[in-house]
Amino acid sequence: MGAPEQSPGAGNGAANEPAAEPVAATAALESTTVSAVEQELQQALAKANENYDLYLRAKAEGENIRRRAQDDIAKAHKFAIESFAEALLPVMDSLEKTLEASEAAPEALRAGVELTLKQLQAAFEKGRLSVINPAGEKFDPHLHQAISMVPAPQGVAPNTVVTVLQKGWMISDRILRPALVTVAQSS
């Protein structure tokens, strides 16, 4: 009797294992025909072309989105003041009417100017502009610009705003112009 048959993974069969793979691959290649390989190649090329077309379309769509976003940003910058300007138009109309009324009595002119001021204040409120009038408040370098220091008057704490020379303005929560003030200095 001969030697017992060994399975490919047992004993010395491991040395034969690498040779088995090329044999199997060669057998698979021999069983496929040239026309089958060409057909697979054509399918792979068609899929590659389809993926390339999808890539180009996605790239073009990305460019279109970027361009539209840039246009939207440019329009937002260009027309951001539009609503505020619309709110100021009645103020301009009122001022022009006041100048046309040269024969009006001083009391009527004053009443017209007061109405115009109310229109302007309403426009500022609509535009989220608010006044900074810090008289009597503690000096805040983020909101106020000190022009000078003066001796503290009786009953006024040091580092307190004594006089407001020019009101400041905020737009929303950002300083548009700090208030110009004089500040009480310590003795």
C-alpha positions in Angstrom: 0.0 0.0 0.0 1.2 3.5 -0.7 1.4 6.5 1.4 -1.8 7.9 2.7 -3.2 10.8 0.9 -2.7 14.1 2.7 -4.9 17.1 2.5 -3.3 20.1 0.8 -2.9 22.0 4.1 -1.3 19.1 6.0 2.4 18.3 6.3 4.4 19.1 3.2 1.3 20.1 1.3 1.9 23.7 2.3 4.9 23.8 -0.1 2.5 22.8 -2.9 -0.1 25.4 -2.0 1.5 28.4 -3.9 1.7 26.4 -7.0 -2.0 25.6 -6.8 -3.1 29.3 -7.1 -1.4 30.0 -10.5 -2.7 26.7 -11.8 -6.3 27.7 -10.8 -5.8 31.2 -12.3 -4.4 29.8 -15.5 -7.4 27.4 -15.7 -9.8 30.3 -15.2 -8.1 32.3 -17.9 -8.1 29.4 -20.3 -11.9 28.9 -19.7 -12.6 32.6 -20.6 -12.6 33.7 -24.1 -11.1 36.8 -25.7 -14.6 38.0 -26.6 -15.7 37.7 -22.9 -12.7 39.7 -21.7 -13.4 42.3 -24.4 -17.0 42.5 -23.3 -16.0 42.9 -19.6 -13.6 45.6 -20.7 -16.3 47.5 -22.7 -18.6 47.3 -19.7 -15.9 48.6 -17.4 -15.1 51.5 -19.9 -18.9 52.3 -20.1 -19.1 52.4 -16.3 -16.0 54.6 -16.1 -17.4 57.0 -18.7 -20.7 57.1 -16.8 -18.9 57.9 -13.6 -16.8 60.6 -15.3 -20.0 62.2 -16.7 -21.6 62.2 -13.2 -18.4 63.7 -11.8 -18.4 66.5 -14.4 -22.1 67.2 -13.7 -21.5 67.3 -10.0 -18.5 69.7 -10.5 -20.6 72.0 -12.7 -23.4 72.0 -10.2 -20.9 72.9 -7.4 -19.6 75.8 -9.5 -23.2 77.0 -10.2 -24.0 76.9 -6.4 -20.8 78.8 -5.6 -21.6 81.4 -8.3 -25.2 81.8 -7.1 -24.0 82.2 -3.5 -21.5 84.9 -4.5 -24.2 86.7 -6.4 -26.5 86.5 -3.4 -23.8 87.9 -1.2 -23.0 90.7 -3.6 -26.7 91.6 -3.8 -27.1 91.5 0.0 -24.2 93.9 0.3 -25.5 96.2 -2.4 -29.1 96.3 -1.2 -28.6 95.9 2.6 -29.4 99.5 3.2 -32.5 99.5 1.0 -35.1 99.2 3.8 -33.3 101.9 5.8 -33.2 104.2 2.8 -37.0 103.6 2.3 -37.6 104.6 5.9 -35.6 107.8 5.3 -37.5 109.0 2.2 -40.4 110.5 4.2 -37.8 112.4 6.3 -36.4 113.8 3.1 -39.8 114.8 1.8 -40.6 116.5 5.1 -37.4 118.5 5.1 -38.0 119.6 1.5 -41.5 120.8 2.4 -40.1 122.7 5.4 -37.7 124.6 3.1 -40.5 125.4 0.7 -42.6 126.9 3.5 -40.5 130.1 3.8 -43.5 132.2 4.7 -44.6 130.0 7.6 -44.7 131.2 11.2 -41.9 130.1 13.5 -44.3 128.0 15.5 -45.4 126.1 12.4 -41.8 125.5 11.3 -40.9 124.2 14.7 -43.9 121.8 14.7 -42.8 120.6 11.2 -39.3 120.1 12.4 -40.5 118.1 15.4 -42.6 115.9 13.2 -39.6 115.4 10.9 -37.5 114.4 13.9 -40.1 111.9 14.9 -40.0 110.4 11.4 -36.2 110.2 11.6 -36.4 108.5 15.0 -38.9 106.0 13.7 -36.6 105.3 10.7 -33.7 104.8 13.1 -35.7 102.4 15.2 -36.7 100.4 12.1 -33.0 100.3 11.1 -32.1 99.2 14.7 -30.1 102.3 15.4 -30.1 103.3 19.1 -28.6 106.3 20.8 -25.9 106.2 23.5 -26.5 109.1 25.9 -24.5 108.2 29.0 -24.9 111.3 31.1 -24.4 110.3 34.8 -23.4 106.8 33.9 -20.1 105.1 34.8 -17.5 105.6 32.0 -17.3 102.6 29.7 -14.4 102.7 27.2 -16.3 100.3 24.9 -19.2 102.7 24.5 -17.7 106.1 25.3 -14.7 108.2 24.2 -13.4 110.5 26.9 -12.3 113.9 25.5 -11.2 115.3 28.9 -11.2 114.7 32.6 -12.7 117.3 34.9 -12.6 117.6 38.7 -15.5 115.7 40.1 -18.4 118.0 41.0 -20.0 117.7 44.5 -21.9 114.4 44.8 -20.5 112.8 41.6 -18.4 109.7 41.8 -15.0 109.5 40.1 -15.0 107.9 36.6 -18.5 109.0 35.9 -19.6 110.8 32.7 -20.2 114.4 33.5 -21.0 115.9 30.1 -22.0 114.3 26.8 -20.5 116.4 24.0 -21.8 114.2 21.2 -24.2 111.3 21.5 -23.0 107.9 20.4 -24.9 105.4 18.2 -25.2 101.7 18.1 -26.6 99.5 15.2 -28.1 96.4 16.8 -25.4 95.4 19.3 -22.4 97.0 17.5 -21.0 100.5 18.1 -21.4 102.8 15.2 -20.0 105.8 16.9 -18.9 106.1 20.6 -20.3 108.9 22.7 -17.9 111.8 23.2 -17.8 112.6 26.9 -16.0 114.4 29.7 -15.4 112.2 32.8 -15.1 113.1 36.4 -11.6 112.4 37.8 -10.8 111.4 41.3 -9.6 114.1 43.7 
